[in-house]
Amino acid sequence: MAHQRPILPLLLLLLLGGRASPRALSAPMSQEAYVWQRSWTEPVRQSVQDHAADFSGLVVLKAEVSCTGKHPGVVSVPVHYETLVKTKRPVGIAIRIGPYQGPFSTDAPATKLIFGVAQSALAEAKQHQLAVRELQLDFDCAESKLDGYRLWVQALRARIAPVSLTITALPSWLKQPAFGGLVAATDGYVLQVHSLERPRDATTAFTLCDPVLAQRAVERAGDFQVPFRVALPTYGYRIAFDSAGRFVGLSAEGPARSWPPGVQEREVRADPIELAQLTQFWTTNHPPAMRGLIWYRLLITNDILNWRWPTLSAIVALRSPHESVRAESRRVEPGLVEISLANNGELDISSRLAVEVRWSREGGARLLAADGLRGFETVDEGPSTLRLQNQSQSCRLPAGERQVIGWLRFNHDREVQVELKKLLPQKDPKQDHPTSDESRHSCLPTNQLLPSA
């Protein structure tokens, strides 16, 4: 199944009027990843252990600070330092700061709280033999308060030296007069070019990262001549709308939310093809001040809305992920055949699919029963043909995974042939057509050899 997109790097150059900055050979682009989970479960530790070596470094969430209300608070993340030390990768510590309007003076209670959390986090890491490369503040400061935020940055940077102090920044800040002074007070910053604006209604088109806007932001950031990295998304959201199409809320990774009756959900996910092309473009065309990328976030095995590792691995290796899905059959026991879809590619599959199953009636073979699974249903197409297809919604098959979508029971062992097809948006089965890499596979009794695919 071919995944065709416009050639994004050329499009970016045209939209930017041909402006492109040559790559500085003395400062190659790094690629890092955030570890942003509050709980270091076994899947999180395993992912860090297995994949840290694929990145230039990691930035881990250590604490979230709330400065508002009568009772400011801190949620500390129990980081598994032993796992991080074993990676032998540079590590940064991040502190997330909730909404705050000031004051930003060094004697303000909020300032003392944040500084105390920062210094405590660095001391704890040192106690566990983790050398911290940077402390990163993740604070969505109001644009009108950037000059006040600079006071925090200047004071904290002096306190934690020689550890570097970096901050996250939003593209909208680049237009503010105070932005230059703010980033000049840091050791660098991370430009976050991913976000999701509140949808107006269910028909609104929305995206997590517009590649053209992201590139424009990067070019503007380069004008400040302060070292920066760019944060790109790997994640997705589920967005809920009521029966009238009005926005209700959204959910990300974690326990499923309970929505009111009648709610309809839409998903928005980071587009791997666009981001792969953007990554390749920046590899050879970026401002000298741009030092690398940082992916939000490191993938874990039980993620639902995040990419799978084959997808991110391809992009980090500066390749565009490819799509490849096959229909397969398997003899479970005499007379019982299982039908599966196997995603052997590097992209999640999200399409309306059908698998046509055919068999010979020689020897009195009869189909006794059949059923579809995972949203697939059976459609009888004749005495020796059956179709499994997902009528109401697209099939989502993550990269590298296999799903059983149905079964057939015959009166005795019978060879079956399976053919994968991709359905057009219309639900009329007559309008479907084979995919570009039609997949055929046979399931035979154990005393016969499988024919070549």
N, C-alpha and C positions, 0 to 999 in steps of 0.2 A: 504494500500500500504506500504509494509515493506521497511524500509530504512536500508540496510545492509552495514556495513563497517568493515574493520579489527579492531581488538582490539588495539587501538592506544597506551594506556599506556604500554602494554607488549612490543609492537614494539619499543617504545622509550627506554625502559630499555635495550633491546637487542642491539639496535644500539649504545647506550651509554656505552656499555660494563658492564651493570649492575650497573652503578654508579647512586646513588640516595641519596639525603640528607633527613634525617627524619625531619618531621615537628616539629618546636619548639612550644610546647604546650603553652608557655607563650606569644607567639606572633602569634595569629591566622591570617590567611590570610584575608585581607580586600578585598572588591570589590567596586570600585568607578566608576564614569562615568564622561566623559567630556560633557560640554555643549558648543559647538563650533560655534553656529550660530551667525552671525553678527547682526541679527535683532531679538529682543525678541517679536515675534508675539504672538498672542493668543495661537496657538498650542504649541509653545515653553513653554510659561508660564504654560499652562495646563499640559504638560508632566512633568515639574519640580514639580508641585504641586502634581500630581498623583503618581509619581514614585520615587521621591527622597528618600522616606523612605525605599525603597528596596535596597539602597546602603549605604556603610559606609560613603560616602562623595561625593562631587562634585567639579570639577575644571572647572571654566568658563572662556571663552575667554573674555578679557577686552580690548585689543588693539593690533593692528598690526603696526609695525614700519618698515619703509623703510629707510635705511641708505645710499643708493647709489644715485648717480647723484648730480646735483647742488642744488636740492630742496628736502632734506629729508622730509619725512612726516609721519603722524600718523593717523591711522583710529581707532577712539575710538568706542567701542561697548556700546550702551546705556543699560547696564544691569538693569534688573528689580529687584532691591534690596529687595523690600517688599516681593516678591515671595520667594527669597532665605532665608530671615530671618525666614519666616514662616515654612520652611522645618525643622528647628532645626537640621540641619546636618552640619558637618564641611565643610567649603568651601575654596577652593583655587582660586587664581586669576592668570590667565595665560597671558603672553605677547608674541606674535609671532613676531620674528625678521627676516626680509628678508635677502638675501645674503649680506655678508659683509666680506671684506678681511683684515680689520685693517686700522689704528692702534688701539690698545686696551688700550692705555694709558688713565688715568682718566681725562686728560684734552682734549682729542679728542672730536670734535663736536658730533660724533655718540654716544660716551660714555655718554656725558652730556644729550643728547636727551633721551637715553634709561633710564638712572637713573631718569631723571625728570618724564618720563611717569610712571615708577614703583612707585615712591613715591607719585605721584598724584593719582594713582589708589588706593593705600592703604588708602590715606587720604579720598578719596571719599567714599570708603566702610565704613570707620569708621564714617563718617558723616551720613551715612544711617543705623547706628547701626548694621552693619554686621562685626562680628569678623572673620578676615581672618586668616586661619591656615597657609597658605603658599603662597609665590609668586613663580610662575613657569615660567622659561624662556624656550621658544620653539625656538631654534636657530639651524638650520642645518649647524653647523660650518664646514668649510673645515678641513679635518683631519690634515693638516699641520699647522693649526692655533689653535689647542686645548690649547697650552700653553698660547697663548695670551688671549683666552677665559677665562682661569683660572684667569687672572688679573681682568677681569670684575666681575667674580663671587666673588672673595675675597672682592673687594671694595664694591659691592652692598650688599653683605651679612652683612657687618658691618653697612651699612647705614639703613637697614630695621629691624635690630634686635629689639625686640625678635621674629618677624615673621620669619618663616623658609624660606630659599631659596632653591629651587630645580630646576633641569634642566631636559630636555629630552635628551636622548642619543641614538645613532644608534649602532647596533651591530658591524659595521665595526670599530667603535672607540675603541672597547675593545682590539684590537691588537696594538694600538698605545702607544708608551712609555709615552706620556704625559697624557694618560687617567687617570692613578692612581692619579696623582697630581690634575687633574681637579675635579674629584668626591670627593676627600678628602677635597676640599675647599667648598663643598656644605653641606647641611643638608640631602641630599638624591637625587636620580635621578629616572627618569622613562625611562626604556628601551623599545624602540619602536620596536617591532619585526614584524611590518606590514609595507609593502611598495609595490609598483608596479614598476618594472623596465620597461623601454621602450621596447615594443615587437619588435622583428626584422621583423616579418611578421604576416599575419593573421593565419598561421598554428602553430605559437609558442604556447606552453603550458605555461600558467602563472597563478600565484596564489598570493593572498594578504598576506598569512601567511603560511609558510612551518613549520609544527609542529616540525619536527625533528631539523631543523635549529634553530627554536625558543628555543627549549630546550637546545641545545648546547650553544647558546648565554647566556641563563640564568645560566648555570653551570659556564661559564667563568666569568660572572658578579659576581657570588657569591665569587669568589676568591679574589675580592678586599675588601670584608668585609665592604662595605659601604651600608647603607640601600637603597633598591631600590624597585620599583614597576614595573610591566610589563604591557605595553599598548597593548590591543588586539582589532582587528577590528570588527565592526558590519556592515560595509558599503559595497558599490560596485561601480564599474565604468562602463560606456559604452565606448568602445574603437572603433575608426573608422579606416578603412583601405580603400585605393583606389582600383580601379578595378584590379590593379596588385598585390594586397595584401600588399602594403607598408603602414606603420603606418602613419596616418594623424593627430590624436589627441585623446583626451579623454574628457569625461564630467562626472561630479559627480551630486550630488543633486543640484537643482536649475532650472532655465529656460532651456529648451531644446536648444541645439546648432544647428545652421544651417550648415549642411555639404555640400560640393560640390556635384553635381550630380554623381551618380554611386558609392557612398560610401556604404560600407557594415559595419554593426555594430556587435560587440560581447560584451557580458557582462561578467564581472568577479566580483564575490561576495565572501564575507567571508563565509567559510564553517562552518555551525553551528555544525555539527556532530564532525568534527575534533577538533574544539575549545572547545566543551563541554568535549570531552575526555581529551584534554590537561588541561583544568581547573580542572577536577577531579584528574588527575595525580599530578598536582602541589599541590593540597590540602594536600596530604600526603607525597609528595616527592619534597622538594624544599630546596635550600640553606638557612641557617639561616638568611642571609642578605635580602632575598626576603620577603617583607612585605605584598604584595598584588597585585591585578590586577586593572587596570583602563580601562574601555571600551570606545572606541572611535567609536560612541558617543551616548549620550542619544537619544532615538528614539522619533520622533514626528509623529503625525497621517498622515501628508501629505508627509512623506518620500516616495520615489519611489524605490530607490536602497538600502535602509537600511532594516535590519530585522524588523519584527513586534514584538510587545511586548511579545506575548506568547513564541517566540523563546528565546529571551534574558532572560525572567523570568525563564524559565526552566534551562538554563545554570547557572544563578546566584544561583539557588537553588541546583546546583550540580547534575542535571539530564540531560540525553541525550534527546533532544526534539524528540517527536514521530510524525509520519505522519498518518493522517487520513482524507480521502476525501470521500464524499458521493454524489451520484446523487439524486436529489429530483425533484418532480413534484408538481405543484400547479394549482388548478382550478381558473382561473382568472375571468371567467364569463361562462355562459352555452356554452359548446362546445369549449372553448378556454383553452388550457393547456400550462403552462409555465414550461420549463425544466431548472434546475439550478445545479451548482456544489457548494457544501458547504465544506469548509476546516475547520474541527473541530479539527485539530491537532495543533502542535506547530512548524511545518515546512512549508515553502512555497512549493507549488507543481509546478514543472517545468517538464512536461511530455507531450507526445502526447497521448491524451485521446480520448475516444469515449463513447458515451452513446447510448445504444440500447433501443429504445422505442417500446413496443408491446401493442396491444389492440385486443379485440375481435370484430369480424364483426357481431355478433348476433344483430338482430333487424335492419339490414340494415345500420349499422354504416359505414360511409365513411370519409376518410381524405380529406378535401377540400383544405387545403394549409398548408405549413410549411416553416420555415426559420431558419437559424442559425445566431447567434450573436457572437461578440468578437472573430472572426477568425474561428468559427465553421461553417461547411457547412452540408447540409443534403444529405444523401445517401439513395435512395429508395432501400429497401431490400425485398420487397414483398407487398402483399395487406394488411397486418396487422403488418408490421414491418418497422421502419425507424431508421436510425442511424444518430446521430450528431457527427461529428468528426473534429478535427483540423488537416488538412492535411499538411500544409506547415511549421508550426512552433509549438514549444511546447506551451502548455497552462501554463501561470503563474498565480497561484492563491495564494495570500498571506495568511499566517496563520491567522485564525479567520475570514476570509472574505467569502462572498457568491457572486457568479456571475451568472446572467441569461445568458444561452448560446443558447437558441432557444425557439420556440413556435410551437404548432400544433393547427389547427382549424378543428373541426369535424362538421358534419351536425347536431349532437345533442350530449348531454353529454355522455361521454364515459370514462370508467376506463382505465388507462394506467399503465403499469409496466415499470420501468426503471432499467437498469443494466449498471453499470460503468465498463469500460474495459480500460486497458492500452495498447497502441499500441507499437509494437516493432519498432526499428529504421527504418525497411523497411516500405515502404508505401503500401505494399500489404495487404489489409484488411483481407485476409485469414490467415495471420500470427499473428494476434493479439491474446491476451489471457486475461482472467479475472485477475483483480488485486487480491492481497492477502486478501483484505477486501472488496469483491464485495458488492456494495450497492444497495439495492432494496427499492423502495418506491412507493406508489400508490396514484393516484389522482382520486377521485370518485365524482360523483354528490353529492350535499350537503345533499340529503336525505338518503345517505348510510354511513355506518361507515367505517373508514379506517382500513384495515387489519393490523396486526402487521408486522413490517419490517422483 
